Amino acid sequence: MDLRPLVDAARQDVDSGWLPSCQLAVARDGELNAFEALGAATTATRFCVFSVTKPIVASVVWQLLGEGRLRIEDRVADHVPEFAGNGKAAVTVEQVLLHTSGFPNAPMPPETGADHLRRLARMASWHLEWEPGSRFEYHAGSAHWVLVELVSRLTGLDFWDVLEHQVCRPLGLPRLLGLAKEEQEGIAPLQAVGAAVGREHEDPLLTYDQPEVVSAGVPGGGAVATAADIVRFYQALLDDRLGLWDPAVLADATSNVRCNLPEPMLGVPVNRTIGLVVAGDDGEHIRRYAAFGRRASPRAFGHAGAHGQVAWADPESGLSFAYVTNGIDADIMREGFRSHILSSLAAELG
């Protein structure tokens, strides 16, 4: 496995001064094949991975589905009656997972979401922006707070502890979400680069390395992880050797496209499962929100994160790949091009 082209491409962005640091990792057959840290980072450094968090959070919901404690067609209000206000009574668990539930811009400050009673009150106040199920619009922050509340309601435990005990620990991963301040050492500080310099106030994600935000454990994008943590999680989705998920539910999550509505900005079908994005065979995979690169097989699945974070696995090759950085650029086209190049080079390793 010749990793030099992949590592050299990542190193170029650091050596040029564009990015302060990054990590990349490749795994196959349950084994970590490569793990590199470049720039002002080591392999112990953890990064804010933004929406790479979302499938990790959804994986706890998959467990509840497999246990029969939750059904995909259930209404959220069946389990969280407080959620029903302002016309939201008909919103289903499936719609929340697919980003079709109709409240993409509903606000939830991190400190509010971390407090159970304040979280419930804020969700009860949300209004629908359009009819649930009628369109896709990425729920960057709102939907996964609903998943947190569902898990907490059905288990009687804090979601963040459930995730740690039922997913992270069995996989040999550290706590990834909702870290106490004394557990936050070694997180790469976020840094505005390129077009974002001088415009730091415009991107709220630049606060996601702050201790109070990390502690809140924002479920739509607040995980901190190494690239190795991420590829290990994806290896488990390729081969659930520990039996963490019901096989039918895991197959649904990693391959069954339930939403093919168009993505509003690019117009391509979103190819969404109940938590992931599937590459598909229509030639549009490089424009889907998973940064697959041009050589992904149609069966590849994953989920990207803001500012160029990459996470995917390909059942055809058995590879999983992750790339993370703490450089925040306002030029999303430049960040997207970098992700495309790196994913294409990683896929060649298969």
N, C-alpha and C positions, 0 to 999 in steps of 0.2 A: 504494500500500500504506500504509494509515493505521495506524501503530504506536502511536499515542497511548494507546488504551485498554489495550493490553498493557503498555506501559512504565509508565503511571500506576498500574496494579494492582500491579506489582512495586515501584514507588517507595513506595507506601503502606505496605508492610510495613517498609521501611527508615525512612521518615520517622516512623512511629509509635514507633520505638525497639525494635521486636520483633527485627529482624534487623540485624546490623552491616553486612553488604554482600551483594551478589548480582551476577550477570551473567545476561544472556539474549541469545540469538542466533537468527536466522532465516535460512535459506538456501533457495534454489530454483535449479534449472537449473545447478548447479555454482557458483553465485555467492552470496557472503555479502550478504544484503539488509539486515541489521540486526545490530548488536552494541553492547549497552549495558552499562555498569558503573554500579552505584549504591551509595551509601554509601562505606565505607572501602575502596574498590577502584578500580582502573583497568582498562582493557581488557588490560593486560599482566599483571594478577594471575591466578595459577593457583589453582584450588580443588581440594580433595579431593572426588572425585566418587563415591566409594563404589561401589555395585554397577553404576553406569553403566560401570564397568570391564569387566564380564563379557563383553559382546559383542565388545569390542575384543580381549580375550584369545582368545575363541573364533574370531575371524577368522583367526588363524594356523592353527588346527586345520582350518578350512575349506580353506586352501591345501594342506595335506597330503592332505586327502581328494581334492581336485581333481587332485593329482599322482599319486594312486594309492599313495602311501607309507603311507597309513592308510585303513582301511575302517571305516565306521560300525558294522558288526557285530563288529569285532574285539574280543576281550577285552583289557582293559588289561594283563593278565598276559602276553599274547602278546608284548608289547613291553617290559614292565617286570616281569620275573618276581618281583622282590622284593615286589611289591604283593599277590601272591596269598594271603599268610598270613591266618589267622583267617577262612577261609571266603569270601574275596573273589575267588577265582579266576574265577568266572563273570561278574563285573561287566564290562559292555561300554562301549565309547566312547560309544555312543548314550545309555546310561543315565546316564553322568556328565554329558553335555551337557544332559540333560532333568531333572536333579535327582531321578532315581528310583533312584539306585544304592545307597541304603540306609545311608549313613554321614553324615547331615546335620550331626551334632554332633561329628564327629571333630576333635580339636584339632591345630592347627599354629601355634605362635607364629611371628610374622614372622621373627625371627632364625633360627629353626630351618628354616623353609621356604626361606630364602635360601641355605642351605648344602646342597649336593647330597647329601652322605652323611648328614647329619642328617635331611634331608627324606625320604630313602628309608627310614631306620630308623623314623621316626615313621609313615610310611604303612604300613609292614609291620606295625606294632603296632595299627593301627586294627581295630576289630571292627564287624561289621554290626549295625545296630539293627533291621532288618527285611529280608525277602527282596528282593533287587534286582528292580526292575520292578514290584513289587506295589503301590506307592503313590508319590505325590508328596509330598516335603517339601523345602522350599528349603534347599539346601546353601550357606549364606551364605559360608562360607570354605573348606570342605574340597575340594569337587569341582575347583575351578580349580587347586589345587596339583597335582592328578593330571594336568590338561591341560599344565601347565608341564613336568612330568616326561616326559610323552609327547613333547612337541615337542623337548625337550632330548635325549632318547634317540634320536629319529629323525633329528635334524639334526646331532648332535654339538656343538651350540653352546648357550650360555646362552639360555634363552627370551627374556629381556629384550632381548638384542641382536637376536635374530631378529625380534621384534616391531618394534623400531626400524627395522631395515634393510628388512624386507619389507612393512610396512604404513605406518608413520609417515612415513618419509622420502619414499617415492613420492607420498604424499598431501600433502606439504609441511607435515607436522606435526612438532612437536618430540618428543623422547623423552617418553613419557607415563607410563612405569612403570619403577621401579628406578633412580631418580636418585641419583647420588653426592651427597655432602653439599655439595660446591662448586657443584652445579647446582640447588640448592633455593631460591635467592633468589626472593622474590616470591610465595610460597605464602601464601594467606590463612590466618591462624591460626584454628583452630576455637574456637568460643565457645559455652558453654552459655547458652541463653536460655529465657525462659518457664518452663515446668514443670521444666526440667532444672537450673535454677540451684540450687545447694546439693546437687545429686545427681550431680555430675560423675563420681564414682567408679563409678557404676552403668553407664556407657556406655563400653565399651572403644574405640568408634570415636572418642572424643575424643582418643585418642593417635595417630590416623592422620596428624596433621601433624608428628609428632615426627621428627627427622632420621633416626634409625635405622629407623623404620617406613617412611618414604618410600624410603629406600635399599633396604629389603628387597623392595619391589615386590610387595606382596600381590596376587595375581592375581584374587581375588574382590572386591576393593574398594579397592585402593591407588593407582589412577592419580591424577595431578594434571593438570588441564587447564583451559583456558578454555572458555567456552560455544561460542566460535567453532570451537575444535578439534573439539568433539563434533559440531556440525552439519556440518562438512566431512567427517568420517568417515561420517556417515549419508548425505550426498549421494553418496558413493562407493558405498554399498550400493544406492542408487536407480539409479545409472548408473555402472557400473564401466568408465569410459572408458579406464582404464589396463590393464585386463585382469588385475587382481590376483587374481581368483578365477575358477575354472571356472564358466561360466554356470549349469550344472545345479546345482552345489553352492550357488551364491549364491541361486538361486531356492528351493532347499530351505530354506536358512537364513532367508530373509526371508518365506516364504509357506507352507511345508508344516508344518502343525500335526501333530506326532508324539505329543504328550502332551495328553490332555484329561481327565486325572485331576483330581479336585477339590482345590482349595487348602484345607488343613485348617482355617484360621481362618474364611474367608468362604464356603467350600463351592462356589465357582464353578469351572467348568473352567479350567485354567490356560492353555490355548492356547499351549503351548510348542513352539518349533521347536528346532533344534540350536544354540541360543544367544540367541534372541530371544523376545519375546511378541508375538502377533498379536491385533489388536483383536477381530476376529470379528463376526458378524452376529446374535448372540443377545441383544443389548441389555445384556450384562454387562461391556462393555469398560471402563467407568469404575472397575470394581472389580479389574481385572487390574493386575499389577505393571509398569506402564509409564506410568501417569499420562497417558492419552491425552486426557482431557477428553471432553465429551459430543458433540463434533462430528466426531470422527475417523471416517474411512471404515472399513469392515470390513477393508480391506487394510493399514491402518496397522500398523507394527511398531516395537518399541522395547524399552527396558528402563530402569526407574527405578533410583534409588539411595536409600539410607537418608537420612532427614531431608529429604525433599522434592526431591532432585535429579531432573531430568526429561531424557529423551532419546528422541525418536521421529522417524520419517519417515513420510510418507503418499504412496504411489504415485499416488493419485488426484489430488492437488494438486501433487505434486512438492516439497512443503515438508519441511524438517527443522527441528526446534525443540529447543533446549536451555536449561535454566535451572539455575543452580548457586548455592549459598549456603554460607556458613561458620557460619550460625546453627544450633545443635543443640538442638532442643526435645524434651522427653520426651512431649509431646502429639502423638502420631502422627496423630490425627484432624485437628487443626488444620493440621499440615503437609500432610496429604493433601488437605484442602480447598483450600489455597493452590495446590497443584500442579494440581488439577482446574480451578480458575478460570483459571490462566495458560495451560494447554494448550487450553482451550476458546477463549480469546481468540486464541491463536496460530493455531488451526485456521481461524478466521474469515478470516484473511488469505488463505487459498486461494481 
